[in-house]
Structure formats: C-alpha cells, structure tokens
Amino acid sequence: MTDDLLTAGDVAARLRATPRFVRRLVAERRIAYVKVGRFVRFEPAAVAAYIEANRVVPTSRAELRRQFGAVA
C-alpha cells in the first residue's frame, strides 16, 4: 500500500518547489497527508486536488472592466 504513496521530496518535485515548502503546506494543513509511523506521505490524488484547488484562471482586461466598471 505504501508503494503508491509519495514522499515530501516526490511532492516537491511534482510541484517544482522545495521540500521545505511541502513541509510548510503540511504544517499549515493546506494539503492532505497520511502519517505512516512518524513519516508523512501523500496520496497522488491529494496532490492533484491541491493543484486543482489552487489553479488561477487567467482573466483579460476587458473582462475585468466588465466586472468592476471603468475606474476614473
């Protein structure tokens, strides 16, 4: 079962971030994780969910003007 779980290093590589950033996500409870003894492991689906939850959709200037109106 632990073969399909990812380490913090694996998650950092997928996110193109540092392992310290992944540890901070865990400390702030911003990503789902599994404790295996004293080790922290991540399910691939949890990493994908984190990425999807933090996706930012680009917006054009015209769309912003429609939403907020022209500011003088």
mmCIF file of the N, C-alpha and C atoms, coordinates in Angstrom:
data_MODEL
# 
_entry.id   MODEL 
# 
loop_
_atom_site.group_PDB 
_atom_site.id 
_atom_site.type_symbol 
_atom_site.label_atom_id 
_atom_site.label_alt_id 
_atom_site.label_comp_id 
_atom_site.label_asym_id 
_atom_site.label_entity_id 
_atom_site.label_seq_id 
_atom_site.pdbx_PDB_ins_code 
_atom_site.Cartn_x 
_atom_site.Cartn_y 
_atom_site.Cartn_z 
_atom_site.occupancy 
_atom_site.B_iso_or_equiv 
_atom_site.pdbx_formal_charge 
_atom_site.auth_seq_id 
_atom_site.auth_comp_id 
_atom_site.auth_asym_id 
_atom_site.auth_atom_id 
_atom_site.pdbx_PDB_model_num 
ATOM 1   N N  . MET A 1 1  ? 0.809   -1.201 0.000   1.00 0.00 ? 1  MET A N  1 
ATOM 2   C CA . MET A 1 1  ? 0.000   0.000  0.000   1.00 0.00 ? 1  MET A CA 1 
ATOM 3   C C  . MET A 1 1  ? 0.848   1.260  0.000   1.00 0.00 ? 1  MET A C  1 
ATOM 4   N N  . THR A 1 2  ? 1.956   1.268  0.710   1.00 0.00 ? 2  THR A N  1 
ATOM 5   C CA . THR A 1 2  ? 2.779   2.471  0.767   1.00 0.00 ? 2  THR A CA 1 
ATOM 6   C C  . THR A 1 2  ? 3.544   2.698  -0.532  1.00 0.00 ? 2  THR A C  1 
ATOM 7   N N  . ASP A 1 3  ? 3.490   1.722  -1.471  1.00 0.00 ? 3  ASP A N  1 
ATOM 8   C CA . ASP A 1 3  ? 4.191   1.894  -2.737  1.00 0.00 ? 3  ASP A CA 1 
ATOM 9   C C  . ASP A 1 3  ? 3.601   3.021  -3.566  1.00 0.00 ? 3  ASP A C  1 
ATOM 10  N N  . ASP A 1 4  ? 2.300   3.263  -3.441  1.00 0.00 ? 4  ASP A N  1 
ATOM 11  C CA . ASP A 1 4  ? 1.681   4.311  -4.234  1.00 0.00 ? 4  ASP A CA 1 
ATOM 12  C C  . ASP A 1 4  ? 1.640   5.648  -3.500  1.00 0.00 ? 4  ASP A C  1 
ATOM 13  N N  . LEU A 1 5  ? 2.158   5.718  -2.293  1.00 0.00 ? 5  LEU A N  1 
ATOM 14  C CA . LEU A 1 5  ? 2.228   6.981  -1.554  1.00 0.00 ? 5  LEU A CA 1 
ATOM 15  C C  . LEU A 1 5  ? 3.508   7.712  -1.917  1.00 0.00 ? 5  LEU A C  1 
ATOM 16  N N  . LEU A 1 6  ? 3.441   9.031  -1.900  1.00 0.00 ? 6  LEU A N  1 
ATOM 17  C CA . LEU A 1 6  ? 4.577   9.865  -2.282  1.00 0.00 ? 6  LEU A CA 1 
ATOM 18  C C  . LEU A 1 6  ? 5.253   10.459 -1.050  1.00 0.00 ? 6  LEU A C  1 
ATOM 19  N N  . THR A 1 7  ? 6.549   10.649 -1.128  1.00 0.00 ? 7  THR A N  1 
ATOM 20  C CA . THR A 1 7  ? 7.277   11.321 -0.057  1.00 0.00 ? 7  THR A CA 1 
ATOM 21  C C  . THR A 1 7  ? 7.212   12.826 -0.283  1.00 0.00 ? 7  THR A C  1 
ATOM 22  N N  . ALA A 1 8  ? 7.661   13.583 0.698   1.00 0.00 ? 8  ALA A N  1 
ATOM 23  C CA . ALA A 1 8  ? 7.685   15.039 0.562   1.00 0.00 ? 8  ALA A CA 1 
ATOM 24  C C  . ALA A 1 8  ? 8.602   15.455 -0.587  1.00 0.00 ? 8  ALA A C  1 
ATOM 25  N N  . GLY A 1 9  ? 9.671   14.727 -0.790  1.00 0.00 ? 9  GLY A N  1 
ATOM 26  C CA . GLY A 1 9  ? 10.565  15.011 -1.912  1.00 0.00 ? 9  GLY A CA 1 
ATOM 27  C C  . GLY A 1 9  ? 9.898   14.787 -3.255  1.00 0.00 ? 9  GLY A C  1 
ATOM 28  N N  . ASP A 1 10 ? 9.105   13.721 -3.345  1.00 0.00 ? 10 ASP A N  1 
ATOM 29  C CA . ASP A 1 10 ? 8.368   13.445 -4.581  1.00 0.00 ? 10 ASP A CA 1 
ATOM 30  C C  . ASP A 1 10 ? 7.359   14.550 -4.875  1.00 0.00 ? 10 ASP A C  1 
ATOM 31  N N  . VAL A 1 11 ? 6.648   14.982 -3.826  1.00 0.00 ? 11 VAL A N  1 
ATOM 32  C CA . VAL A 1 11 ? 5.653   16.050 -3.992  1.00 0.00 ? 11 VAL A CA 1 
ATOM 33  C C  . VAL A 1 11 ? 6.350   17.347 -4.387  1.00 0.00 ? 11 VAL A C  1 
ATOM 34  N N  . ALA A 1 12 ? 7.479   17.634 -3.766  1.00 0.00 ? 12 ALA A N  1 
ATOM 35  C CA . ALA A 1 12 ? 8.225   18.841 -4.109  1.00 0.00 ? 12 ALA A CA 1 
ATOM 36  C C  . ALA A 1 12 ? 8.647   18.814 -5.572  1.00 0.00 ? 12 ALA A C  1 
ATOM 37  N N  . ALA A 1 13 ? 9.063   17.662 -6.053  1.00 0.00 ? 13 ALA A N  1 
ATOM 38  C CA . ALA A 1 13 ? 9.453   17.549 -7.464  1.00 0.00 ? 13 ALA A CA 1 
ATOM 39  C C  . ALA A 1 13 ? 8.252   17.766 -8.377  1.00 0.00 ? 13 ALA A C  1 
ATOM 40  N N  . ARG A 1 14 ? 7.087   17.227 -8.006  1.00 0.00 ? 14 ARG A N  1 
ATOM 41  C CA . ARG A 1 14 ? 5.882   17.411 -8.838  1.00 0.00 ? 14 ARG A CA 1 
ATOM 42  C C  . ARG A 1 14 ? 5.434   18.865 -8.856  1.00 0.00 ? 14 ARG A C  1 
ATOM 43  N N  . LEU A 1 15 ? 5.581   19.545 -7.718  1.00 0.00 ? 15 LEU A N  1 
ATOM 44  C CA . LEU A 1 15 ? 5.173   20.948 -7.637  1.00 0.00 ? 15 LEU A CA 1 
ATOM 45  C C  . LEU A 1 15 ? 6.265   21.902 -8.110  1.00 0.00 ? 15 LEU A C  1 
ATOM 46  N N  . ARG A 1 16 ? 7.439   21.354 -8.394  1.00 0.00 ? 16 ARG A N  1 
ATOM 47  C CA . ARG A 1 16 ? 8.614   22.162 -8.743  1.00 0.00 ? 16 ARG A CA 1 
ATOM 48  C C  . ARG A 1 16 ? 8.878   23.191 -7.645  1.00 0.00 ? 16 ARG A C  1 
ATOM 49  N N  . ALA A 1 17 ? 8.891   22.683 -6.420  1.00 0.00 ? 17 ALA A N  1 
ATOM 50  C CA . ALA A 1 17 ? 9.113   23.512 -5.236  1.00 0.00 ? 17 ALA A CA 1 
ATOM 51  C C  . ALA A 1 17 ? 10.171  22.810 -4.374  1.00 0.00 ? 17 ALA A C  1 
ATOM 52  N N  . THR A 1 18 ? 10.448  23.394 -3.222  1.00 0.00 ? 18 THR A N  1 
ATOM 53  C CA . THR A 1 18 ? 11.418  22.805 -2.309  1.00 0.00 ? 18 THR A CA 1 
ATOM 54  C C  . THR A 1 18 ? 10.707  21.898 -1.299  1.00 0.00 ? 18 THR A C  1 
ATOM 55  N N  . PRO A 1 19 ? 11.419  20.940 -0.726  1.00 0.00 ? 19 PRO A N  1 
ATOM 56  C CA . PRO A 1 19 ? 10.816  20.124 0.334   1.00 0.00 ? 19 PRO A CA 1 
ATOM 57  C C  . PRO A 1 19 ? 10.367  20.966 1.533   1.00 0.00 ? 19 PRO A C  1 
ATOM 58  N N  . ARG A 1 20 ? 11.030  22.071 1.779   1.00 0.00 ? 20 ARG A N  1 
ATOM 59  C CA . ARG A 1 20 ? 10.630  22.953 2.878   1.00 0.00 ? 20 ARG A CA 1 
ATOM 60  C C  . ARG A 1 20 ? 9.229   23.524 2.639   1.00 0.00 ? 20 ARG A C  1 
ATOM 61  N N  . PHE A 1 21 ? 8.927   23.868 1.391   1.00 0.00 ? 21 PHE A N  1 
ATOM 62  C CA . PHE A 1 21 ? 7.590   24.366 1.051   1.00 0.00 ? 21 PHE A CA 1 
ATOM 63  C C  . PHE A 1 21 ? 6.539   23.303 1.330   1.00 0.00 ? 21 PHE A C  1 
ATOM 64  N N  . VAL A 1 22 ? 6.841   22.056 0.996   1.00 0.00 ? 22 VAL A N  1 
ATOM 65  C CA . VAL A 1 22 ? 5.896   20.960 1.236   1.00 0.00 ? 22 VAL A CA 1 
ATOM 66  C C  . VAL A 1 22 ? 5.690   20.774 2.737   1.00 0.00 ? 22 VAL A C  1 
ATOM 67  N N  . ARG A 1 23 ? 6.764   20.859 3.518   1.00 0.00 ? 23 ARG A N  1 
ATOM 68  C CA . ARG A 1 23 ? 6.625   20.757 4.973   1.00 0.00 ? 23 ARG A CA 1 
ATOM 69  C C  . ARG A 1 23 ? 5.766   21.885 5.516   1.00 0.00 ? 23 ARG A C  1 
ATOM 70  N N  . ARG A 1 24 ? 5.885   23.074 4.940   1.00 0.00 ? 24 ARG A N  1 
ATOM 71  C CA . ARG A 1 24 ? 5.051   24.199 5.368   1.00 0.00 ? 24 ARG A CA 1 
ATOM 72  C C  . ARG A 1 24 ? 3.585   23.959 5.033   1.00 0.00 ? 24 ARG A C  1 
ATOM 73  N N  . LEU A 1 25 ? 3.311   23.376 3.855   1.00 0.00 ? 25 LEU A N  1 
ATOM 74  C CA . LEU A 1 25 ? 1.933   23.032 3.498   1.00 0.00 ? 25 LEU A CA 1 
ATOM 75  C C  . LEU A 1 25 ? 1.347   22.054 4.514   1.00 0.00 ? 25 LEU A C  1 
ATOM 76  N N  . VAL A 1 26 ? 2.140   21.104 4.954   1.00 0.00 ? 26 VAL A N  1 
ATOM 77  C CA . VAL A 1 26 ? 1.684   20.131 5.947   1.00 0.00 ? 26 VAL A CA 1 
ATOM 78  C C  . VAL A 1 26 ? 1.432   20.832 7.280   1.00 0.00 ? 26 VAL A C  1 
ATOM 79  N N  . ALA A 1 27 ? 2.354   21.677 7.703   1.00 0.00 ? 27 ALA A N  1 
ATOM 80  C CA . ALA A 1 27 ? 2.214   22.361 8.990   1.00 0.00 ? 27 ALA A CA 1 
ATOM 81  C C  . ALA A 1 27 ? 0.985   23.253 9.012   1.00 0.00 ? 27 ALA A C  1 
ATOM 82  N N  . GLU A 1 28 ? 0.664   23.866 7.880   1.00 0.00 ? 28 GLU A N  1 
ATOM 83  C CA . GLU A 1 28 ? -0.500  24.745 7.782   1.00 0.00 ? 28 GLU A CA 1 
ATOM 84  C C  . GLU A 1 28 ? -1.768  23.989 7.417   1.00 0.00 ? 28 GLU A C  1 
ATOM 85  N N  . ARG A 1 29 ? -1.668  22.658 7.261   1.00 0.00 ? 29 ARG A N  1 
ATOM 86  C CA . ARG A 1 29 ? -2.809  21.802 6.915   1.00 0.00 ? 29 ARG A CA 1 
ATOM 87  C C  . ARG A 1 29 ? -3.469  22.235 5.602   1.00 0.00 ? 29 ARG A C  1 
ATOM 88  N N  . ARG A 1 30 ? -2.642  22.620 4.629   1.00 0.00 ? 30 ARG A N  1 
ATOM 89  C CA . ARG A 1 30 ? -3.161  23.062 3.340   1.00 0.00 ? 30 ARG A CA 1 
ATOM 90  C C  . ARG A 1 30 ? -3.167  21.949 2.303   1.00 0.00 ? 30 ARG A C  1 
ATOM 91  N N  . ILE A 1 31 ? -2.575  20.798 2.624   1.00 0.00 ? 31 ILE A N  1 
ATOM 92  C CA . ILE A 1 31 ? -2.565  19.648 1.731   1.00 0.00 ? 31 ILE A CA 1 
ATOM 93  C C  . ILE A 1 31 ? -2.856  18.399 2.564   1.00 0.00 ? 31 ILE A C  1 
ATOM 94  N N  . ALA A 1 32 ? -3.618  17.487 1.992   1.00 0.00 ? 32 ALA A N  1 
ATOM 95  C CA . ALA A 1 32 ? -3.953  16.254 2.712   1.00 0.00 ? 32 ALA A CA 1 
ATOM 96  C C  . ALA A 1 32 ? -2.733  15.334 2.735   1.00 0.00 ? 32 ALA A C  1 
ATOM 97  N N  . TYR A 1 33 ? -2.529  14.682 3.875   1.00 0.00 ? 33 TYR A N  1 
ATOM 98  C CA . TYR A 1 33 ? -1.402  13.772 4.006   1.00 0.00 ? 33 TYR A CA 1 
ATOM 99  C C  . TYR A 1 33 ? -1.784  12.596 4.892   1.00 0.00 ? 33 TYR A C  1 
ATOM 100 N N  . VAL A 1 34 ? -0.916  11.569 4.892   1.00 0.00 ? 34 VAL A N  1 
ATOM 101 C CA . VAL A 1 34 ? -1.117  10.367 5.681   1.00 0.00 ? 34 VAL A CA 1 
ATOM 102 C C  . VAL A 1 34 ? 0.114   10.186 6.552   1.00 0.00 ? 34 VAL A C  1 
ATOM 103 N N  . LYS A 1 35 ? -0.110  9.893  7.830   1.00 0.00 ? 35 LYS A N  1 
ATOM 104 C CA . LYS A 1 35 ? 1.009   9.598  8.714   1.00 0.00 ? 35 LYS A CA 1 
ATOM 105 C C  . LYS A 1 35 ? 1.259   8.095  8.683   1.00 0.00 ? 35 LYS A C  1 
ATOM 106 N N  . VAL A 1 36 ? 2.472   7.694  8.372   1.00 0.00 ? 36 VAL A N  1 
ATOM 107 C CA . VAL A 1 36 ? 2.886   6.297  8.398   1.00 0.00 ? 36 VAL A CA 1 
ATOM 108 C C  . VAL A 1 36 ? 4.000   6.226  9.436   1.00 0.00 ? 36 VAL A C  1 
ATOM 109 N N  . GLY A 1 37 ? 3.611   5.854  10.644  1.00 0.00 ? 37 GLY A N  1 
ATOM 110 C CA . GLY A 1 37 ? 4.569   5.923  11.743  1.00 0.00 ? 37 GLY A CA 1 
ATOM 111 C C  . GLY A 1 37 ? 4.873   7.382  12.015  1.00 0.00 ? 37 GLY A C  1 
ATOM 112 N N  . ARG A 1 38 ? 6.134   7.742  11.933  1.00 0.00 ? 38 ARG A N  1 
ATOM 113 C CA . ARG A 1 38 ? 6.495   9.152  12.111  1.00 0.00 ? 38 ARG A CA 1 
ATOM 114 C C  . ARG A 1 38 ? 6.695   9.870  10.781  1.00 0.00 ? 38 ARG A C  1 
ATOM 115 N N  . PHE A 1 39 ? 6.484   9.157  9.696   1.00 0.00 ? 39 PHE A N  1 
ATOM 116 C CA . PHE A 1 39 ? 6.693   9.728  8.376   1.00 0.00 ? 39 PHE A CA 1 
ATOM 117 C C  . PHE A 1 39 ? 5.402   10.292 7.802   1.00 0.00 ? 39 PHE A C  1 
ATOM 118 N N  . VAL A 1 40 ? 5.545   11.300 6.967   1.00 0.00 ? 40 VAL A N  1 
ATOM 119 C CA . VAL A 1 40 ? 4.406   11.916 6.284   1.00 0.00 ? 40 VAL A CA 1 
ATOM 120 C C  . VAL A 1 40 ? 4.454   11.473 4.831   1.00 0.00 ? 40 VAL A C  1 
ATOM 121 N N  . ARG A 1 41 ? 3.338   10.961 4.341   1.00 0.00 ? 41 ARG A N  1 
ATOM 122 C CA . ARG A 1 41 ? 3.231   10.529 2.953   1.00 0.00 ? 41 ARG A CA 1 
ATOM 123 C C  . ARG A 1 41 ? 2.002   11.153 2.328   1.00 0.00 ? 41 ARG A C  1 
ATOM 124 N N  . PHE A 1 42 ? 1.985   11.206 1.009   1.00 0.00 ? 42 PHE A N  1 
ATOM 125 C CA . PHE A 1 42 ? 0.913   11.879 0.276   1.00 0.00 ? 42 PHE A CA 1 
ATOM 126 C C  . PHE A 1 42 ? 0.346   10.946 -0.772  1.00 0.00 ? 42 PHE A C  1 
ATOM 127 N N  . GLU A 1 43 ? -0.967  10.949 -0.918  1.00 0.00 ? 43 GLU A N  1 
ATOM 128 C CA . GLU A 1 43 ? -1.604  10.209 -1.996  1.00 0.00 ? 43 GLU A CA 1 
ATOM 129 C C  . GLU A 1 43 ? -1.528  11.059 -3.261  1.00 0.00 ? 43 GLU A C  1 
ATOM 130 N N  . PRO A 1 44 ? -1.296  10.450 -4.416  1.00 0.00 ? 44 PRO A N  1 
ATOM 131 C CA . PRO A 1 44 ? -1.253  11.218 -5.664  1.00 0.00 ? 44 PRO A CA 1 
ATOM 132 C C  . PRO A 1 44 ? -2.529  12.029 -5.903  1.00 0.00 ? 44 PRO A C  1 
ATOM 133 N N  . ALA A 1 45 ? -3.680  11.484 -5.515  1.00 0.00 ? 45 ALA A N  1 
ATOM 134 C CA . ALA A 1 45 ? -4.944  12.200 -5.695  1.00 0.00 ? 45 ALA A CA 1 
ATOM 135 C C  . ALA A 1 45 ? -4.985  13.463 -4.832  1.00 0.00 ? 45 ALA A C  1 
ATOM 136 N N  . ALA A 1 46 ? -4.373  13.417 -3.646  1.00 0.00 ? 46 ALA A N  1 
ATOM 137 C CA . ALA A 1 46 ? -4.340  14.593 -2.771  1.00 0.00 ? 46 ALA A CA 1 
ATOM 138 C C  . ALA A 1 46 ? -3.482  15.692 -3.375  1.00 0.00 ? 46 ALA A C  1 
ATOM 139 N N  . VAL A 1 47 ? -2.394  15.310 -4.020  1.00 0.00 ? 47 VAL A N  1 
ATOM 140 C CA . VAL A 1 47 ? -1.531  16.303 -4.678  1.00 0.00 ? 47 VAL A CA 1 
ATOM 141 C C  . VAL A 1 47 ? -2.269  16.917 -5.863  1.00 0.00 ? 47 VAL A C  1 
ATOM 142 N N  . ALA A 1 48 ? -2.953  16.095 -6.629  1.00 0.00 ? 48 ALA A N  1 
ATOM 143 C CA . ALA A 1 48 ? -3.732  16.606 -7.768  1.00 0.00 ? 48 ALA A CA 1 
ATOM 144 C C  . ALA A 1 48 ? -4.848  17.529 -7.288  1.00 0.00 ? 48 ALA A C  1 
ATOM 145 N N  . ALA A 1 49 ? -5.487  17.185 -6.169  1.00 0.00 ? 49 ALA A N  1 
ATOM 146 C CA . ALA A 1 49 ? -6.552  18.033 -5.617  1.00 0.00 ? 49 ALA A CA 1 
ATOM 147 C C  . ALA A 1 49 ? -5.993  19.367 -5.146  1.00 0.00 ? 49 ALA A C  1 
ATOM 148 N N  . TYR A 1 50 ? -4.809  19.355 -4.545  1.00 0.00 ? 50 TYR A N  1 
ATOM 149 C CA . TYR A 1 50 ? -4.175  20.602 -4.106  1.00 0.00 ? 50 TYR A CA 1 
ATOM 150 C C  . TYR A 1 50 ? -3.885  21.501 -5.315  1.00 0.00 ? 50 TYR A C  1 
ATOM 151 N N  . ILE A 1 51 ? -3.368  20.911 -6.364  1.00 0.00 ? 51 ILE A N  1 
ATOM 152 C CA . ILE A 1 51 ? -3.049  21.682 -7.567  1.00 0.00 ? 51 ILE A CA 1 
ATOM 153 C C  . ILE A 1 51 ? -4.326  22.279 -8.165  1.00 0.00 ? 51 ILE A C  1 
ATOM 154 N N  . GLU A 1 52 ? -5.371  21.476 -8.254  1.00 0.00 ? 52 GLU A N  1 
ATOM 155 C CA . GLU A 1 52 ? -6.624  21.949 -8.838  1.00 0.00 ? 52 GLU A CA 1 
ATOM 156 C C  . GLU A 1 52 ? -7.269  23.041 -7.978  1.00 0.00 ? 52 GLU A C  1 
ATOM 157 N N  . ALA A 1 53 ? -7.183  22.896 -6.672  1.00 0.00 ? 53 ALA A N  1 
ATOM 158 C CA . ALA A 1 53 ? -7.787  23.886 -5.771  1.00 0.00 ? 53 ALA A CA 1 
ATOM 159 C C  . ALA A 1 53 ? -7.077  25.233 -5.833  1.00 0.00 ? 53 ALA A C  1 
ATOM 160 N N  . ASN A 1 54 ? -5.823  25.234 -6.249  1.00 0.00 ? 54 ASN A N  1 
ATOM 161 C CA . ASN A 1 54 ? -5.053  26.475 -6.291  1.00 0.00 ? 54 ASN A CA 1 
ATOM 162 C C  . ASN A 1 54 ? -4.825  26.983 -7.706  1.00 0.00 ? 54 ASN A C  1 
ATOM 163 N N  . ARG A 1 55 ? -5.578  26.452 -8.639  1.00 0.00 ? 55 ARG A N  1 
ATOM 164 C CA . ARG A 1 55 ? -5.465  26.888 -10.036 1.00 0.00 ? 55 ARG A CA 1 
ATOM 165 C C  . ARG A 1 55 ? -6.081  28.281 -10.185 1.00 0.00 ? 55 ARG A C  1 
ATOM 166 N N  . VAL A 1 56 ? -5.385  29.148 -10.903 1.00 0.00 ? 56 VAL A N  1 
ATOM 167 C CA . VAL A 1 56 ? -5.862  30.501 -11.163 1.00 0.00 ? 56 VAL A CA 1 
ATOM 168 C C  . VAL A 1 56 ? -6.161  30.608 -12.651 1.00 0.00 ? 56 VAL A C  1 
ATOM 169 N N  . VAL A 1 57 ? -7.376  31.005 -12.961 1.00 0.00 ? 57 VAL A N  1 
ATOM 170 C CA . VAL A 1 57 ? -7.800  31.129 -14.358 1.00 0.00 ? 57 VAL A CA 1 
ATOM 171 C C  . VAL A 1 57 ? -7.462  32.538 -14.831 1.00 0.00 ? 57 VAL A C  1 
ATOM 172 N N  . PRO A 1 58 ? -6.789  32.665 -15.965 1.00 0.00 ? 58 PRO A N  1 
ATOM 173 C CA . PRO A 1 58 ? -6.442  33.996 -16.460 1.00 0.00 ? 58 PRO A CA 1 
ATOM 174 C C  . PRO A 1 58 ? -7.693  34.790 -16.865 1.00 0.00 ? 58 PRO A C  1 
ATOM 175 N N  . THR A 1 59 ? -7.604  36.084 -16.668 1.00 0.00 ? 59 THR A N  1 
ATOM 176 C CA . THR A 1 59 ? -8.700  36.991 -16.997 1.00 0.00 ? 59 THR A CA 1 
ATOM 177 C C  . THR A 1 59 ? -8.152  38.109 -17.876 1.00 0.00 ? 59 THR A C  1 
ATOM 178 N N  . SER A 1 60 ? -8.921  38.481 -18.887 1.00 0.00 ? 60 SER A N  1 
ATOM 179 C CA . SER A 1 60 ? -8.484  39.555 -19.779 1.00 0.00 ? 60 SER A CA 1 
ATOM 180 C C  . SER A 1 60 ? -8.833  40.912 -19.164 1.00 0.00 ? 60 SER A C  1 
ATOM 181 N N  . ARG A 1 61 ? -8.234  41.948 -19.683 1.00 0.00 ? 61 ARG A N  1 
ATOM 182 C CA . ARG A 1 61 ? -8.532  43.307 -19.211 1.00 0.00 ? 61 ARG A CA 1 
ATOM 183 C C  . ARG A 1 61 ? -9.983  43.673 -19.478 1.00 0.00 ? 61 ARG A C  1 
ATOM 184 N N  . ALA A 1 62 ? -10.503 43.238 -20.609 1.00 0.00 ? 62 ALA A N  1 
ATOM 185 C CA . ALA A 1 62 ? -11.894 43.542 -20.952 1.00 0.00 ? 62 ALA A CA 1 
ATOM 186 C C  . ALA A 1 62 ? -12.842 42.901 -19.931 1.00 0.00 ? 62 ALA A C  1 
ATOM 187 N N  . GLU A 1 63 ? -12.547 41.684 -19.530 1.00 0.00 ? 63 GLU A N  1 
ATOM 188 C CA . GLU A 1 63 ? -13.380 41.010 -18.532 1.00 0.00 ? 63 GLU A CA 1 
ATOM 189 C C  . GLU A 1 63 ? -13.307 41.727 -17.190 1.00 0.00 ? 63 GLU A C  1 
ATOM 190 N N  . LEU A 1 64 ? -12.143 42.181 -16.809 1.00 0.00 ? 64 LEU A N  1 
ATOM 191 C CA . LEU A 1 64 ? -12.002 42.933 -15.561 1.00 0.00 ? 64 LEU A CA 1 
ATOM 192 C C  . LEU A 1 64 ? -12.796 44.234 -15.602 1.00 0.00 ? 64 LEU A C  1 
ATOM 193 N N  . ARG A 1 65 ? -12.776 44.903 -16.745 1.00 0.00 ? 65 ARG A N  1 
ATOM 194 C CA . ARG A 1 65 ? -13.537 46.156 -16.879 1.00 0.00 ? 65 ARG A CA 1 
ATOM 195 C C  . ARG A 1 65 ? -15.036 45.898 -16.742 1.00 0.00 ? 65 ARG A C  1 
ATOM 196 N N  . ARG A 1 66 ? -15.509 44.798 -17.333 1.00 0.00 ? 66 ARG A N  1 
ATOM 197 C CA . ARG A 1 66 ? -16.917 44.451 -17.215 1.00 0.00 ? 66 ARG A CA 1 
ATOM 198 C C  . ARG A 1 66 ? -17.307 44.142 -15.772 1.00 0.00 ? 66 ARG A C  1 
ATOM 199 N N  . GLN A 1 67 ? -16.430 43.478 -15.061 1.00 0.00 ? 67 GLN A N  1 
ATOM 200 C CA . GLN A 1 67 ? -16.732 43.095 -13.682 1.00 0.00 ? 67 GLN A CA 1 
ATOM 201 C C  . GLN A 1 67 ? -16.723 44.279 -12.741 1.00 0.00 ? 67 GLN A C  1 
ATOM 202 N N  . PHE A 1 68 ? -15.743 45.171 -12.882 1.00 0.00 ? 68 PHE A N  1 
ATOM 203 C CA . PHE A 1 68 ? -15.561 46.245 -11.916 1.00 0.00 ? 68 PHE A CA 1 
ATOM 204 C C  . PHE A 1 68 ? -15.909 47.614 -12.447 1.00 0.00 ? 68 PHE A C  1 
ATOM 205 N N  . GLY A 1 69 ? -16.229 47.714 -13.710 1.00 0.00 ? 69 GLY A N  1 
ATOM 206 C CA . GLY A 1 69 ? -16.571 49.015 -14.291 1.00 0.00 ? 69 GLY A CA 1 
ATOM 207 C C  . GLY A 1 69 ? -15.313 49.852 -14.497 1.00 0.00 ? 69 GLY A C  1 
ATOM 208 N N  . ALA A 1 70 ? -15.434 50.853 -15.303 1.00 0.00 ? 70 ALA A N  1 
ATOM 209 C CA . ALA A 1 70 ? -14.287 51.723 -15.587 1.00 0.00 ? 70 ALA A CA 1 
ATOM 210 C C  . ALA A 1 70 ? -14.024 52.621 -14.383 1.00 0.00 ? 70 ALA A C  1 
ATOM 211 N N  . VAL A 1 71 ? -12.802 52.615 -13.910 1.00 0.00 ? 71 VAL A N  1 
ATOM 212 C CA . VAL A 1 71 ? -12.405 53.438 -12.779 1.00 0.00 ? 71 VAL A CA 1 
ATOM 213 C C  . VAL A 1 71 ? -11.687 54.661 -13.338 1.00 0.00 ? 71 VAL A C  1 
ATOM 214 N N  . ALA A 1 72 ? -12.086 55.834 -12.907 1.00 0.00 ? 72 ALA A N  1 
ATOM 215 C CA . ALA A 1 72 ? -11.526 57.087 -13.430 1.00 0.00 ? 72 ALA A CA 1 
ATOM 216 C C  . ALA A 1 72 ? -10.137 57.328 -12.965 1.00 0.00 ? 72 ALA A C  1 
# 
